[in-house]
Amino acid sequence: MPFYTKGNVRIHYEERGSGFPLLILPGGGLNSTIKFFTTTSPFDAMEEFKNEYRCITLDCRNANTGQSTGPLEIDRPWDAYTDDHLGLMDHLGIDKFLVMGFCIGAPFIWNMLKRAPNRIVAAVHAQPSGFRASIPDWFHSNNMANWGPKLVAGRPELNMEMVDAFLTKMYRANPDFVFTVSRDFVKNCKTPILVMPDDSDPHPYSVAMEVADLAPNSEVSIYPWKDPKDHVPIAVEHARTFLRKHTPK
């Protein structure tokens, strides 16, 4: 159970396999942890790709069921998480890498592409999170009810007012599209993107497909791919083919 530490941030991570680096960001919103892959994920990406890639994943900072901890950076929530992702890759001596992100992993990926565009070779967005106009406050409300109270209960230096400010900056400051970048950014992003759309409250199909339409080097998996279950291997094989195509020789 290795940890990466930088200042007052401590990130629990895991590696499997060998080969070109593939950073895999688990789903589960602000409670995303490594356990996602063996509990609620449509497939275990670490297990699927370990035979071809050096797969790396981590517990999200301050996930209630995880082991990664750090300050609640109210003024820069998305960038704080990006610090963790890029910092971990620096710690492991990795410059360029592939990335696959589930759920909240998609906004994380876009923020990494904004911060370090030359480091990401290609990206897979699986069941990506995005803004749904019919329930505009879903992420703020859900985290205020489910993530925040448990976090505060174990962290005496925090309170719900701080959690509210953090979530407001994260989800209400730019309440549109994929939260971390603009449509113009996606339109001008040359990085190869594979979109594996979902359609649930936090994973709007319309946003996933808009990303696929805007990004100039994009592909889209079959849809639906999570159900029926026999579609999952087809989508996984598409992801594998996409990653192979863009893995540096």
N, C-alpha and C positions, 0 to 999 in steps of 0.2 A: 504494500500500500504506500507508494511513493508520494511525497509532497513537494511542491514548489513554493518557496517562500520569498516574498519581496516586501520588505518593510513590515507593515502590519497586515499584509494579505498572505493567506496560507491556502494553497490550492491542492486539493486531492485529485490525482490523475492516475490513469492506467494506460499501459501500452500492451499491444499484442501484435505478433507477426513481425515481418521484416520486409524491406523494400522501400519504394518511394513513400514519403510521409503522407498520411491521410488523417487529417483532423476531423473527428466525428463529434458533433455537438448534439447531446441528447435533447429530447423534447420534455415537456412538462412545465413550461413557463418558468417562473422564478423558482420553482421547486425542481428544476431539472437536475437529475443525477445520473451516474453511471448505471444505476439499477434500472433505469428506463428501458434499456435494451433487453432485459430479461423479464420484464413485467408487463409494460403497456405498449411497447413499440410494435408496429406491424411486423418487423423482422429484426433480428439481432445483427446490426450492421458490423459490430466488432468481430463477430464470429464469421460473418459472410466474407469479409474482405481481408482477414488476417493472413491468408495464404499468399496474397499478392502484394500487400502493403504493410508499412509500419503504421498500424492504426493507433491513434492517440485520442483519448477522451478524458473528460473531467467532470467533477461535480460543479455545478454553478455556484458562484459565490453566494453565501447566505441562504442556500436551499435548506429548508427545514429538516429534510431527511438526509442531507449530505454532510460531508466533512470539510468543505471549503468555507473559509470565513474571511471577512474583511469589513472595512468600514462601509457605511451606507453613504455613498457619495451623491448627495442630493442634487448638486448642480450639474452633474455629468454622469447620469446612470448608465446610458448605453456605452459611453467611452470607458467607464470603469470596468465593465465586462470585457470590452475589447482589449483593455490593458492586460487582463488575465489571460486571454487567448493568445495574444501576440507575445506576452511575457513568457508563457509556458513554452512556446515554440523557440524563443530565444534561449531559454534555460536548457532545452534539449539540443541546442546547436543546429536548429533547422531554419533555413532561410526560406526556400520556396516549398510549397506544399499544396496538395489537393484538400478540399474541405467538403464535408457533407453535414447539413444541419437539418434537424427535425424541429417543426413547430417554431419556437422562439429562436431556434438556430438560424432561420432565414434572415430576420432582421439583424442578428449578430453578424452573419456573413456579409450583408450589405455594408454594415459599419466597418468591418475589416477591409472590404474592398475600397471603401472611402479613405481609410487610414493608411493602408499598405497595399495598393493595387498591384504592385509588381511582385508581391510574394505569393499570391494565390493563382495557381495555374488553371484551375477549373473548379466549379462549385455545383453541388447537388442540393436543391431545396426540396426537402420531403415534407409533405403536409404543412406548407409554410403559413406562419401567422400573418395576419394583416388586418386592416381596419374594415369593419363592416358597418355601413351607414345606418342599418336598421337597429343596431345595438351599439351605438357609438362609445358608450362608457364601459363596455364589457370587461376590458382588461383591468381598468382601475378598480371597478367594483368587486370583481372576483378576487383580486389580490388583497384588497382591503378586508375582505371577509375571510379569506382562507390562508393567505401567506403572511400578512402583516401581524395578526394577533399572536401566532405561534412564534414568529421571530422575536417580537418584543418580549414575550414571556420568558425567553431564555437570555435576553440581552438587556440588562438593567440600564445601560447607557442610552438605549433607544426608547422612543415612545411612538404612539400612533400618529401624532402630528408630524413627526419626521417621516414616517412611512408614507403618509398622505402626500407630503411635499415631494418625496422621491418618486412616487407613482404618478403624480401630476406632471412632473417634469418629463417622465418617461413616456407617458401615454396621452397626455392632454396638450403638451406643448406643440406637437406636430401631429394632430389627430387625423391622419390620412394615409392611405396607401400602405407602405411597409414600415412606417414610423421613423426609420433611420436615414433614408435617402429620398430624393425626389424622383419624379418620373423622368426628368431630364437627365439625371444621373444614370438611371437604368438605360435610357435610350443611347447614352454615350459610352456605356460600359462594354468593352471589347472582350472581357473574360467569358469563356464558354460557360453556359449555365444550363443545367437540366432541371426542369420543374416537374415535380411529382405532386399534382394537385390533390387537395382534399376538399371537403365542403362540410364544415361544422362551424359552430359559433366563432371560435377563434381562428379558424382556417378557411377563409372565404375563397371559394372557387374563382369568383370574378377577379380578385386581386392576383391570384396565382396566374391566371390566364392573361391578365393585363401585363404582368411581368414578362411572360413568355412572348407576348406580342411586341413589347417594347425593346427587350434586350436583343441586340443584333446577332449574337451568336448563341441562340437558345434552342433547346429541344424540349419536348413535352412527352411524358410517359403516357401509357394508357390511362384512361379514367372511366369508371372507378378502378383503382388498383388494390385497395385494402379489402374490399368485399365485392364479390365472393373471394374466399381465401385462395382459390387456385389462380387468381390474378397476381397475387403477391410475387411468386417466383418469376413471372414475366417482367414485372416492373423492376425487380432486383437485377435481372439479367440485363435490362436496358441500362440501369445505373452502372453495372459492371463494364458493359461495352463502352459507355460514355467515358468512364474513368480511364479505361485502357487506351482509348483513342487520344486522350489528352495527357497521359503520363509521359514525361520526358524520357527519351531513350538514353 
